[in-house]
Amino acid sequence: MFGACTDCATGHCAPPRQRSRRLFTGLIGAVALSPAFTPAWAREGVDVGPKSKFAGFVPADQLEQAGAQQYTQMMREAGQQRALAPMEHPQLQRLRFIAQRIIPHSYEWNDRARQWKWEVNLLASPQLNAFCMPGGKIAFYYGILEKLRLDDDEVAAIMGHEVAHALREHARERVGKSTATNVVVELGAALFGLGNLGRYAAGMGAQLLNLKFGREDETEADLVGIELAARAGYEPGAAVRLWEKMMSANKGAPPQWLSTHPANATRIRDIQGNLPKVQGLYARAPRPPQRFPEAPPLRTAQQSNG
């Protein structure tokens, strides 16, 4: 789900001096003095670098399978509690419509996304929350739509951000880091006859909903998210409005969403600074042929849908 570091949550996290995984514009600038020398891999959009090498510690297919199993279990339990929106629910149709526009633009970021069995569901919960598990398993909680009064562009900002976490394999990276740490511990224990290797992979799926991403992961998700939204025809600047709303929501008790996705001025400035990189994409993108109304109060929505 939404990830964070402790300093970000309190608004004290300063921008990193160097984001090694996403800033490689110096290479572009060095060879772009003449159009004839523009490298083949130069692209329009945001600048992010290679994925973390820690992701390689965990097979992608295993993590995606674990995510699918946990997602299926969640949806089954929600259905049993009558908390899973039916196919005809207007807000679920809204989410799936927006997803259909975003998903085709995900393939450039992760070729595995072409084979993912994407799913989008809506949970009848007042929580301000949303997530995308590895393998393209998306869920929104009704509360985030209703309480923040999100328009379609703002929904696309959240969805783009969550999909970006899956595309950049941030969960795989986090599990990989945990795996690497546990391997070292197990190796040390084995040398002294105190343990055995292999236990580090246990419980992989159970971790996915509780992972907290670092500041660098969050920045990547923000930037890739605004590009996905722009290419899908949704206003990328809506991400700024979204986080401003989240800052306002955080004045009282912090909502669930902010426990792992801090909203602060630094984050907003970072998004604003990168909007020019995606404005051209948005200007040329076909606009969505359909717009949806804001989510009504949860009780009203439940009554109108039986």
C-alpha positions as CSV (number, residue, x, y, z in Angstrom):
1,M,0.0,0.0,0.0
2,F,1.1,3.6,0.4
3,G,4.7,3.6,1.8
4,A,6.6,6.1,3.9
5,C,9.6,6.8,6.1
6,T,9.3,8.3,9.6
7,D,10.7,11.7,8.7
8,C,8.4,12.1,5.7
9,A,5.4,11.3,8.0
10,T,6.3,14.3,10.2
11,G,7.1,16.6,7.3
12,H,10.8,16.8,8.1
13,C,12.2,14.8,5.2
14,A,14.3,17.0,2.9
15,P,14.7,16.1,-0.8
16,P,17.6,13.7,-1.3
17,R,20.7,15.3,-2.6
18,Q,21.0,12.6,-5.2
19,R,18.3,10.1,-6.3
20,S,20.7,7.7,-7.9
21,R,17.9,5.4,-9.2
22,R,16.0,8.0,-11.1
23,L,18.2,10.9,-12.1
24,F,20.3,10.2,-15.2
25,T,19.6,13.4,-17.1
26,G,23.3,14.3,-17.1
27,L,23.9,11.5,-19.5
28,I,21.2,12.8,-21.8
29,G,22.5,16.4,-21.6
30,A,26.0,15.3,-22.4
31,V,25.0,13.8,-25.8
32,A,22.0,15.9,-26.7
33,L,23.8,18.9,-27.9
34,S,23.0,17.9,-31.4
35,P,19.8,16.1,-32.5
36,A,21.9,13.7,-34.5
37,F,23.5,12.4,-31.3
38,T,20.3,11.9,-29.3
39,P,20.5,8.4,-27.8
40,A,17.9,5.8,-28.9
41,W,16.7,5.4,-25.3
42,A,16.0,9.0,-24.7
43,R,12.3,9.4,-24.0
44,E,9.7,12.0,-23.3
45,G,8.4,11.9,-19.7
46,V,9.7,11.6,-16.2
47,D,13.2,10.5,-15.4
48,V,13.7,7.4,-13.3
49,G,16.5,5.0,-13.3
50,P,16.8,1.2,-13.1
51,K,15.0,-0.8,-10.5
52,S,16.7,-1.7,-7.3
53,K,18.9,-4.8,-7.5
54,F,17.3,-6.0,-4.3
55,A,14.3,-7.0,-6.3
56,G,16.3,-9.8,-7.8
57,F,16.4,-11.6,-4.5
58,V,12.7,-12.6,-5.0
59,P,11.3,-14.2,-8.1
60,A,8.7,-11.9,-9.6
61,D,6.3,-14.7,-10.4
62,Q,6.3,-16.0,-6.9
63,L,5.6,-12.6,-5.4
64,E,2.8,-12.0,-8.0
65,Q,1.3,-15.3,-7.1
66,A,1.4,-14.5,-3.4
67,G,-0.2,-11.2,-4.1
68,A,-3.0,-12.8,-6.1
69,Q,-3.7,-15.3,-3.4
70,Q,-4.0,-12.6,-0.7
71,Y,-6.1,-10.4,-3.0
72,T,-8.5,-13.2,-3.7
73,Q,-8.8,-14.0,0.0
74,M,-9.5,-10.3,0.7
75,M,-12.2,-10.1,-2.0
76,R,-13.8,-13.3,-0.9
77,E,-14.0,-12.1,2.7
78,A,-15.4,-8.8,1.6
79,G,-18.0,-10.6,-0.5
80,Q,-19.1,-12.6,2.5
81,Q,-19.5,-9.5,4.5
82,R,-21.4,-7.8,1.7
83,A,-18.7,-5.2,1.5
84,L,-17.7,-5.9,-2.1
85,A,-19.2,-3.5,-4.7
86,P,-21.3,-5.3,-7.4
87,M,-20.3,-5.1,-11.1
88,E,-23.1,-2.5,-11.7
89,H,-22.0,-0.1,-9.0
90,P,-21.3,3.3,-10.6
91,Q,-18.2,4.0,-8.7
92,L,-16.7,0.6,-9.5
93,Q,-17.5,1.2,-13.2
94,R,-15.7,4.5,-12.8
95,L,-12.6,2.9,-11.4
96,R,-12.5,0.2,-14.1
97,F,-13.0,2.8,-16.8
98,I,-10.0,4.8,-15.5
99,A,-7.9,1.7,-15.1
100,Q,-8.6,0.6,-18.7
101,R,-7.2,3.9,-19.9
102,I,-4.1,3.7,-17.6
103,I,-3.1,0.0,-18.0
104,P,-2.0,0.1,-21.7
105,H,0.6,2.8,-20.8
106,S,2.0,0.6,-18.1
107,Y,3.7,-1.9,-20.4
108,E,6.7,0.4,-21.2
109,W,7.5,0.5,-17.5
110,N,7.3,-3.3,-16.9
111,D,7.0,-5.8,-19.7
112,R,5.5,-8.3,-17.2
113,A,2.4,-6.1,-17.0
114,R,1.3,-7.3,-20.4
115,Q,0.6,-10.8,-18.9
116,W,-0.8,-9.6,-15.6
117,K,-4.4,-10.5,-14.9
118,W,-5.5,-7.1,-13.9
119,E,-8.3,-6.7,-11.4
120,V,-10.1,-3.6,-10.0
121,N,-12.5,-3.8,-7.1
122,L,-14.2,-1.4,-4.7
123,L,-14.6,-2.1,-1.0
124,A,-17.5,-0.6,1.0
125,S,-15.3,0.7,3.8
126,P,-15.0,4.3,5.1
127,Q,-11.2,4.0,5.2
128,L,-9.1,6.5,3.1
129,N,-7.1,3.8,1.4
130,A,-6.2,2.2,-2.0
131,F,-3.5,-0.2,-3.2
132,C,-2.2,-2.2,-6.1
133,M,-0.6,-5.5,-5.3
134,P,2.1,-7.1,-7.5
135,G,0.5,-8.5,-10.6
136,G,-2.0,-5.7,-11.1
137,K,-4.5,-6.3,-8.3
138,I,-6.1,-3.0,-7.6
139,A,-8.5,-2.1,-4.8
140,F,-10.0,1.2,-3.7
141,Y,-11.8,1.8,-0.4
142,Y,-15.0,3.8,-0.7
143,G,-13.9,6.3,1.9
144,I,-11.1,7.7,-0.1
145,L,-13.5,8.5,-3.0
146,E,-16.2,9.9,-0.8
147,K,-14.3,11.8,1.9
148,L,-11.8,13.5,-0.4
149,R,-14.5,14.2,-3.0
150,L,-12.3,13.0,-5.8
151,D,-12.8,13.9,-9.4
152,D,-11.7,11.6,-12.2
153,D,-8.3,13.3,-12.5
154,E,-7.6,12.9,-8.8
155,V,-8.7,9.2,-8.9
156,A,-6.3,8.7,-11.8
157,A,-3.6,10.3,-9.7
158,I,-4.1,7.7,-7.0
159,M,-4.4,4.9,-9.4
160,G,-1.4,5.9,-11.3
161,H,0.6,6.1,-8.1
162,E,-0.5,2.7,-6.9
163,V,0.0,1.0,-10.3
164,A,3.5,2.6,-10.4
165,H,4.4,0.9,-7.1
166,A,3.6,-2.4,-8.8
167,L,5.4,-1.6,-12.1
168,R,8.5,-0.5,-10.3
169,E,8.3,-3.6,-8.1
170,H,8.7,-1.7,-4.9
171,A,7.1,-4.5,-2.9
172,R,9.6,-7.0,-4.5
173,E,12.4,-4.7,-3.6
174,R,11.3,-4.4,0.0
175,V,10.8,-8.2,0.4
176,G,14.2,-8.6,-1.3
177,K,15.9,-6.4,1.2
178,S,14.3,-8.3,4.0
179,T,15.3,-11.6,2.3
180,A,18.9,-10.4,2.0
181,T,19.0,-9.4,5.7
182,N,17.6,-12.8,6.7
183,V,20.0,-14.7,4.5
184,V,22.9,-13.0,6.3
185,V,21.4,-13.8,9.7
186,E,20.7,-17.4,8.7
187,L,24.2,-17.9,7.3
188,G,25.6,-16.6,10.6
189,A,23.4,-18.9,12.5
190,A,24.3,-21.9,10.3
191,L,28.0,-21.3,10.9
192,F,27.4,-21.8,14.6
193,G,24.8,-24.5,14.3
194,L,22.0,-22.3,15.4
195,G,19.6,-22.4,12.5
196,N,19.0,-23.3,8.9
197,L,18.6,-21.5,5.6
198,G,15.3,-21.1,3.8
199,R,13.1,-19.6,6.5
200,Y,13.4,-16.1,5.1
201,A,10.9,-16.8,2.3
202,A,8.1,-17.8,4.6
203,G,5.1,-15.6,4.9
204,M,5.9,-13.6,1.7
205,G,2.2,-12.9,0.8
206,A,1.3,-11.8,4.3
207,Q,3.8,-8.9,4.1
208,L,2.3,-7.3,1.0
209,L,-0.4,-5.2,2.6
210,N,1.9,-4.0,5.4
211,L,4.9,-2.9,3.5
212,K,6.1,0.6,4.0
213,F,8.0,2.1,1.1
214,G,10.8,4.6,1.5
215,R,11.0,8.2,0.3
216,E,12.7,7.1,-3.0
217,D,10.0,4.6,-3.7
218,E,7.3,7.2,-3.0
219,T,9.0,9.7,-5.3
220,E,9.3,7.2,-8.1
221,A,5.6,6.3,-7.7
222,D,4.6,9.9,-7.8
223,L,6.5,10.6,-11.0
224,V,5.6,7.5,-12.9
225,G,2.0,8.0,-11.6
226,I,1.7,11.5,-13.1
227,E,3.1,10.2,-16.4
228,L,0.6,7.3,-16.6
229,A,-2.3,9.7,-15.8
230,A,-1.1,12.2,-18.4
231,R,-0.8,9.6,-21.1
232,A,-4.3,8.3,-20.2
233,G,-5.7,11.8,-20.8
234,Y,-6.1,12.8,-17.1
235,E,-4.7,16.1,-15.8
236,P,-1.4,15.3,-14.2
237,G,-1.6,18.5,-12.0
238,A,-4.5,16.8,-10.1
239,A,-1.8,15.0,-8.1
240,V,-1.0,18.3,-6.4
241,R,-4.7,18.8,-5.5
242,L,-4.8,15.3,-4.2
243,W,-1.9,15.7,-1.8
244,E,-3.2,19.1,-0.7
245,K,-6.5,17.4,0.2
246,M,-4.5,14.7,2.1
247,M,-2.7,17.4,4.0
248,S,-6.0,18.9,5.1
249,A,-7.3,15.5,6.0
250,N,-4.2,15.0,8.2
251,K,-5.0,17.9,10.4
252,G,-7.1,15.7,12.6
253,A,-6.4,12.0,13.2
254,P,-4.2,10.7,10.4
255,P,-6.2,8.6,7.9
256,Q,-5.1,5.0,7.1
257,W,-3.8,6.1,3.7
258,L,-1.4,8.6,5.3
259,S,0.1,6.0,7.6
260,T,2.1,4.7,4.7
261,H,1.8,7.7,2.2
262,P,2.8,10.9,3.9
263,A,1.6,14.2,2.4
264,N,3.8,17.1,2.9
265,A,5.0,20.2,1.1
266,T,8.2,18.6,0.0
267,R,6.3,15.9,-1.9
268,I,4.0,18.5,-3.5
269,R,7.0,20.6,-4.7
270,D,8.6,17.5,-6.2
271,I,5.5,16.8,-8.2
272,Q,5.2,20.4,-9.3
273,G,8.8,20.4,-10.5
274,N,8.2,17.4,-12.7
275,L,4.8,18.5,-14.2
276,P,6.5,20.2,-17.2
277,K,8.0,16.9,-18.2
278,V,4.5,15.4,-18.8
279,Q,2.5,18.4,-20.0
280,G,3.3,17.7,-23.6
281,L,2.1,14.1,-23.2
282,Y,-1.1,15.3,-21.6
283,A,-1.7,17.9,-24.3
284,R,-1.5,15.3,-27.0
285,A,-3.4,12.5,-25.2
286,P,-7.0,11.8,-26.2
287,R,-9.4,13.0,-23.5
288,P,-11.6,10.4,-21.7
289,P,-14.9,10.2,-23.5
290,Q,-16.8,9.8,-20.3
291,R,-16.7,11.6,-16.9
292,F,-18.2,10.3,-13.7
293,P,-19.8,12.1,-10.8
294,E,-18.2,12.2,-7.4
295,A,-19.0,9.4,-5.0
296,P,-22.1,10.0,-2.9
297,P,-22.1,9.3,0.9
298,L,-21.5,5.6,1.5
299,R,-24.9,4.9,3.1
300,T,-26.6,6.6,0.2
301,A,-24.6,4.5,-2.2
302,Q,-25.4,1.3,-0.4
303,Q,-29.1,2.0,-0.3
304,S,-29.3,2.9,-4.0
305,N,-27.5,-0.4,-4.8
306,G,-29.6,-2.6,-2.6
